[in-house]
Each structure stands twice: as structure tokens, then as C-alpha cells.
Amino acid sequence: MPSKTLALVVFFFLLAPALSLAEEEDSEEEKCSITNLGICLPEKFYKFTLSVFNAPVQPFLWMVKGLLTEPVNIESFAWLWTIIVYIISLFYGLFILFAGFYFVIGSNNPEKRELAKEWLKNVVLMVFFVQASFFLYGIIVDIGAGLTESIVGMINEDFFLLTIDNIPNLGFQLGSLIPYVSTLFFTAILLGVRYLVVAAGVVFFPLGLFFNFVPVLRGYGKLIINILMVAIFLPFFQSIILLFGSLLVELTFFANFKILVSTMTFFLIDMLVILLVLFVIVKSAFTVVQSSLGRGITTIATMGKGGK
């Protein structure tokens, strides 16, 4: 008895989206009447059947589309950004004093004067970019979201849904439904993590800019900025892959394997996330090792091993 009750609950949970979609379509389109009953009833039954088949897919598609196209809300981290910028601003005076001191003691040395001027220029640029980092970051996030939305708008929405073109194709789609839903679920998780990284990135963005103007810490600044830029513009490249997949199923050969193409397309955008993250981390790690601080740490570690 409990198993039957659970099955009914699951059935109605999956059927609810289909019923709501059917009601929306009825409200938007002409309802059935005696004059068009022969045409209307088969059409309504066809649409209702499609809604039932797509009921498990629809919630995940809403999540994926929303996480792909919606601009990330960074306002929630504005207070933390203020604290980080305030801490960074404590170093401005120290850098200015250092550059002035270096300029005085090196007044007779052209190289030291040039180095002091370079430091002053870096401090001025540092102050400007760090203080404006919240607005700059917001503009970059909006640009990324706008580019992604323009590509997603070109994708046929039927590409993501199950269709009843013929009986063999329907059976193949139903048999592949679980892998497809699982891939969508994993994609939604990755996009959710990406959303959190971009939202919290407004706190790390000023740190990346600050480190980028300090020669010793430049490698770490590039690491932070590269990761954030990849996270921001990743949906744009994912949407291009989705657009390619939607165009592919319009070909006759791939039309009968639509759900397989859709599953593989979402699998590819998931792999793109993992590969790009690994690429950025490895590349930035090499940059950090090659920096002056990294070389110093490596030298100290080597000397320590030699002492032992």
C-alpha cells in the first residue's frame, strides 16, 4: 500500500507541470467547440501527451536556461567588497612612501628614478581600478550575460524537448530519458556552482587587480582574474555548443537521434567546464612558479632539502 501511494505521488508530481502547460496553452489558443471538435481533440491529445513526456525534463531546462542567461546578482556581496577594498586601501600610502623614498635615495641614479616613477604609476592605476572594481566587474558580468542571451535566443526551444515524430523515435527517446535528465541535472549543478563563483568573484576581483600591480604577486593576480573571466564568459561558449547541437538535429540523419544529440551536447558543455577550469589552474600555476615570489619559495625549498 505505501508503495502504491508513493507511486501516485511521483506520478502526480511529474504530471503537474504537464497539466499547467496544457492549461496555459488552452488559455492562449482557441478552445475546442462542436465546430472544430474533430480537429481540436486529436491536437489537444497530442499536445497533452507531449507535455506528459516532457514533464520530467521541463524543470531542469528552466534551471539550465535561467542559470545560463540571467545576469548574476553581485549586490549581495557589496558589503564584503567594501571591506576588502578598505583593507587594500591601507597599502596605498605604504606604496606611495616606498616610491617617494626610492625616488629620493636614487635621485642620482636614472634607473632608480625610472623604477620609482613606475611604482607611482602602478599605485595610481591600482587605486583607480581597485576602487572602480565593483562597477567594472558588474559591466563585465552584464556583457557576458548579454552575449549568452543573444546566442540562446537563436536556439529552437524544441531542441531541448522530446518530440513524437514517429513510433521508433518515440521509443528511443523514452529509453534515453533517464540519461538525458541525469545529464541536465549535472549541468544545472555545474551552472549553479559557476553562478556562485561569479557572484562571490566580485570580492576577489579587487584582490586580483591589486596583486596584478605588485610585481611579486602578479602571478596570483593573473590566477584570480583568469578564473573569474573564464567563469563569467563560460556560458557564452556553452550556448554556442548548444546552438550547434540544435542546428545538427535539423539534418535528416540526426533527426531520429535527437535526444542522443541533446544529451551529448549537454555532456560536451559539462566537459568544457571541467577542461577550462583545469587549463586555467595549470596555466596560472606555471605563472605563479615563474614569478619572483614563486622562484624565491622554490629556491628556499631547494636549499632546505639540500641542508637536510
C-alpha positions as CSV (number, residue, x, y, z in Angstrom):
1,M,0.0,0.0,0.0
2,P,2.7,2.6,0.8
3,S,4.4,1.8,-2.5
4,K,1.2,2.5,-4.4
5,T,0.8,5.8,-2.6
6,L,4.4,6.8,-3.3
7,A,3.9,5.9,-7.0
8,L,0.8,8.0,-7.2
9,V,2.6,10.9,-5.5
10,V,5.5,10.7,-8.0
11,F,3.0,10.4,-10.9
12,F,1.1,13.5,-10.0
13,F,4.4,15.3,-9.3
14,L,5.5,14.6,-12.8
15,L,2.1,15.3,-14.3
16,A,1.6,18.6,-12.6
17,P,3.9,20.6,-15.0
18,A,2.1,19.0,-17.9
19,L,-1.3,20.0,-16.7
20,S,-0.2,23.6,-16.0
21,L,1.3,23.8,-19.5
22,A,-1.9,22.4,-21.0
23,E,-3.9,25.0,-19.2
24,E,-1.7,27.8,-20.4
25,E,-2.0,26.7,-24.0
26,D,-5.8,26.4,-23.7
27,S,-6.0,30.0,-22.3
28,E,-3.8,31.3,-25.1
29,E,-5.3,29.4,-28.0
30,E,-8.8,28.8,-29.2
31,K,-10.7,26.2,-27.1
32,C,-12.5,23.2,-28.6
33,S,-16.1,23.6,-29.7
34,I,-18.6,21.5,-31.6
35,T,-17.5,23.1,-34.9
36,N,-13.8,22.1,-34.6
37,L,-14.1,19.0,-32.4
38,G,-12.7,16.6,-34.9
39,I,-9.5,18.6,-35.4
40,C,-9.2,20.0,-31.9
41,L,-9.4,16.8,-29.8
42,P,-6.5,15.0,-31.6
43,E,-4.4,18.1,-31.5
44,K,-5.1,18.6,-27.7
45,F,-4.4,14.9,-27.0
46,Y,-1.1,15.2,-29.0
47,K,0.0,18.3,-27.0
48,F,-1.0,16.8,-23.7
49,T,0.9,13.6,-24.4
50,L,4.0,15.7,-25.3
51,S,3.6,17.7,-22.0
52,V,3.4,14.4,-20.0
53,F,6.6,13.1,-21.7
54,N,8.4,16.4,-21.2
55,A,7.3,16.9,-17.6
56,P,10.4,15.4,-16.0
57,V,12.6,17.4,-18.4
58,Q,11.0,20.8,-18.1
59,P,12.1,21.8,-14.6
60,F,15.7,21.1,-15.3
61,L,15.5,23.0,-18.6
62,W,14.1,26.0,-16.8
63,M,17.0,25.8,-14.3
64,V,19.7,25.5,-17.0
65,K,18.3,28.3,-19.2
66,G,17.9,30.6,-16.2
67,L,21.5,29.9,-14.9
68,L,22.8,30.4,-18.5
69,T,21.2,33.7,-19.4
70,E,20.3,35.5,-16.2
71,P,22.8,38.2,-15.1
72,V,24.5,37.2,-11.8
73,N,23.4,39.3,-8.8
74,I,26.5,40.7,-7.2
75,E,24.8,43.1,-4.9
76,S,24.6,40.6,-2.1
77,F,28.4,40.7,-1.8
78,A,28.7,44.5,-1.9
79,W,29.3,44.8,1.8
80,L,32.1,42.3,1.7
81,W,33.6,44.0,-1.4
82,T,33.7,47.3,0.7
83,I,35.7,45.6,3.5
84,I,38.2,44.1,1.0
85,V,38.7,47.4,-0.8
86,Y,39.1,49.2,2.6
87,I,41.8,46.7,3.6
88,I,43.6,47.1,0.3
89,S,43.5,50.9,0.6
90,L,45.7,50.6,3.7
91,F,48.6,49.7,1.4
92,Y,48.2,52.7,-0.9
93,G,50.1,55.0,1.5
94,L,52.8,52.5,2.1
95,F,53.5,52.1,-1.7
96,I,53.5,55.9,-2.2
97,L,56.0,56.3,0.7
98,F,58.1,53.5,-0.8
99,A,58.1,55.1,-4.2
100,G,59.0,58.5,-2.8
101,F,61.7,57.1,-0.6
102,Y,63.2,55.2,-3.6
103,F,63.0,58.4,-5.7
104,V,64.9,60.4,-3.1
105,I,67.7,57.9,-2.5
106,G,68.0,57.3,-6.2
107,S,67.9,60.9,-7.4
108,N,71.4,60.5,-9.0
109,N,70.6,57.1,-10.4
110,P,68.4,57.2,-13.6
111,E,67.4,53.5,-13.2
112,K,66.1,54.0,-9.7
113,R,64.2,57.2,-10.7
114,E,62.5,55.2,-13.5
115,L,61.7,52.4,-11.1
116,A,60.2,55.0,-8.6
117,K,58.1,56.5,-11.5
118,E,56.9,53.1,-12.5
119,W,55.8,52.4,-8.9
120,L,54.0,55.7,-8.7
121,K,52.2,55.0,-12.0
122,N,51.2,51.5,-10.7
123,V,49.9,52.9,-7.5
124,V,47.7,55.5,-9.4
125,L,46.4,52.7,-11.7
126,M,45.9,50.4,-8.7
127,V,43.8,53.0,-6.8
128,F,41.6,53.7,-9.9
129,F,40.9,50.1,-10.9
130,V,40.5,48.7,-7.3
131,Q,38.1,51.5,-6.3
132,A,36.1,51.0,-9.5
133,S,36.3,47.2,-9.5
134,F,32.7,46.7,-8.3
135,F,31.3,48.7,-11.3
136,L,33.9,47.2,-13.8
137,Y,33.0,43.7,-12.6
138,G,29.3,44.4,-13.0
139,I,29.8,45.7,-16.5
140,I,31.8,42.6,-17.5
141,V,29.1,40.3,-16.0
142,D,26.4,42.1,-17.9
143,I,28.3,41.8,-21.1
144,G,28.8,38.1,-20.7
145,A,25.1,37.6,-19.9
146,G,24.0,39.7,-22.9
147,L,26.2,37.7,-25.3
148,T,24.9,34.4,-23.9
149,E,21.3,35.5,-24.1
150,S,21.7,36.6,-27.8
151,I,23.0,33.1,-28.7
152,V,20.4,31.2,-26.6
153,G,17.7,33.3,-28.3
154,M,18.7,31.7,-31.6
155,I,18.3,28.2,-30.4
156,N,15.0,26.4,-31.2
157,E,13.3,25.6,-27.9
158,D,12.0,22.3,-29.3
159,F,15.6,21.1,-29.4
160,F,15.6,20.5,-25.7
161,L,12.2,18.7,-25.5
162,L,11.0,15.3,-26.5
163,T,9.0,15.1,-29.8
164,I,6.7,12.5,-31.2
165,D,7.9,12.3,-34.9
166,N,7.4,8.5,-35.3
167,I,6.9,5.5,-33.1
168,P,10.5,4.1,-33.2
169,N,11.9,7.6,-32.4
170,L,9.5,7.9,-29.5
171,G,10.6,4.6,-28.1
172,F,14.3,5.6,-28.4
173,Q,13.6,8.9,-26.7
174,L,11.7,7.3,-23.8
175,G,14.5,4.7,-23.4
176,S,17.1,7.5,-23.3
177,L,15.1,9.8,-21.0
178,I,16.9,8.9,-17.7
179,P,20.4,9.6,-19.1
180,Y,19.1,12.8,-20.5
181,V,17.6,14.0,-17.3
182,S,20.7,13.0,-15.3
183,T,22.9,15.0,-17.7
184,L,20.6,18.0,-17.3
185,F,20.7,17.6,-13.5
186,F,24.5,17.5,-13.6
187,T,24.6,20.5,-15.9
188,A,22.3,22.5,-13.6
189,I,24.7,21.7,-10.7
190,L,27.8,22.9,-12.6
191,L,26.0,26.1,-13.7
192,G,24.8,26.7,-10.1
193,V,28.4,26.4,-8.9
194,R,29.5,28.7,-11.6
195,Y,26.8,31.2,-10.6
196,L,28.1,31.2,-7.0
197,V,31.7,31.6,-8.2
198,V,30.8,34.6,-10.3
199,A,28.7,36.2,-7.6
200,A,31.4,35.8,-5.0
201,G,34.0,36.8,-7.6
202,V,33.3,40.5,-7.0
203,V,35.1,40.1,-3.7
204,F,38.2,38.5,-5.2
205,F,38.3,40.8,-8.3
206,P,39.8,43.8,-6.5
207,L,42.4,41.4,-4.9
208,G,43.3,40.2,-8.4
209,L,43.7,43.7,-9.6
210,F,45.7,44.7,-6.6
211,F,48.1,41.7,-6.9
212,N,48.5,42.4,-10.6
213,F,50.1,45.7,-9.9
214,V,52.6,44.3,-7.4
215,P,55.4,42.5,-9.3
216,V,56.0,40.0,-6.6
217,L,52.3,39.0,-6.5
218,R,51.5,39.4,-10.2
219,G,51.2,35.6,-10.8
220,Y,48.5,35.3,-8.2
221,G,46.6,38.3,-9.6
222,K,46.6,36.7,-13.0
223,L,45.3,33.4,-11.5
224,I,42.4,35.2,-9.8
225,I,41.5,37.3,-12.9
226,N,41.8,34.3,-15.3
227,I,39.5,32.1,-13.2
228,L,36.9,34.9,-12.9
229,M,36.9,35.7,-16.6
230,V,36.5,32.1,-17.5
231,A,33.6,31.7,-15.1
232,I,31.9,34.9,-16.5
233,F,32.2,34.1,-20.2
234,L,31.8,30.3,-19.9
235,P,28.0,30.3,-20.6
236,F,28.7,32.2,-23.9
237,F,30.8,29.3,-25.2
238,Q,28.4,26.8,-23.8
239,S,25.5,28.5,-25.6
240,I,27.5,28.2,-28.9
241,I,27.8,24.5,-28.4
242,L,24.0,24.3,-27.7
243,L,23.3,26.3,-30.9
244,F,25.5,23.9,-32.9
245,G,23.6,20.9,-31.5
246,S,20.2,22.5,-32.3
247,L,21.3,23.0,-35.9
248,L,22.7,19.5,-36.1
249,V,19.3,17.9,-35.3
250,E,17.8,19.7,-38.2
251,L,19.7,17.4,-40.6
252,T,17.8,14.3,-41.7
253,F,20.3,11.8,-40.4
254,F,20.4,13.3,-36.8
255,A,16.7,14.0,-36.6
256,N,15.9,10.4,-35.5
257,F,18.6,10.6,-32.8
258,K,17.5,14.0,-31.3
259,I,17.6,13.1,-27.7
260,L,21.1,11.4,-28.1
261,V,22.4,14.6,-29.8
262,S,20.8,16.7,-27.0
263,T,22.4,14.5,-24.3
264,M,25.8,14.6,-25.9
265,T,25.6,18.4,-26.3
266,F,24.9,18.9,-22.6
267,F,27.7,16.4,-21.9
268,L,30.1,18.5,-24.0
269,I,29.3,21.7,-22.2
270,D,29.9,19.9,-18.9
271,M,33.3,18.7,-20.1
272,L,34.1,22.2,-21.3
273,V,33.6,23.5,-17.7
274,I,36.0,20.9,-16.3
275,L,38.6,21.2,-19.0
276,L,38.7,25.0,-18.9
277,V,39.0,25.1,-15.1
278,L,41.9,22.6,-15.3
279,F,43.6,24.6,-18.1
280,V,43.3,27.9,-16.2
281,I,44.6,26.4,-12.9
282,V,47.6,24.7,-14.6
283,K,48.5,27.8,-16.7
284,S,48.2,30.1,-13.7
285,A,50.2,27.7,-11.6
286,F,53.1,27.9,-14.1
287,T,52.8,31.7,-14.0
288,V,53.0,31.7,-10.2
289,V,56.0,29.4,-10.2
290,Q,57.8,31.6,-12.7
291,S,57.1,34.8,-10.8
292,S,59.7,36.2,-8.5
293,L,57.9,35.1,-5.3
294,G,57.4,31.7,-6.7
295,R,61.1,31.4,-7.6
296,G,62.0,32.6,-4.2
297,I,59.9,30.0,-2.5
298,T,61.2,27.3,-4.8
299,T,64.8,28.4,-4.0
300,I,64.2,28.3,-0.3
301,A,62.6,24.9,-0.6
302,T,65.5,23.6,-2.6
303,M,68.0,25.0,-0.1
304,G,66.0,23.4,2.8
305,K,66.2,20.0,1.1
306,G,69.9,20.4,0.4
307,G,70.5,21.3,4.1
308,K,68.9,18.1,5.1
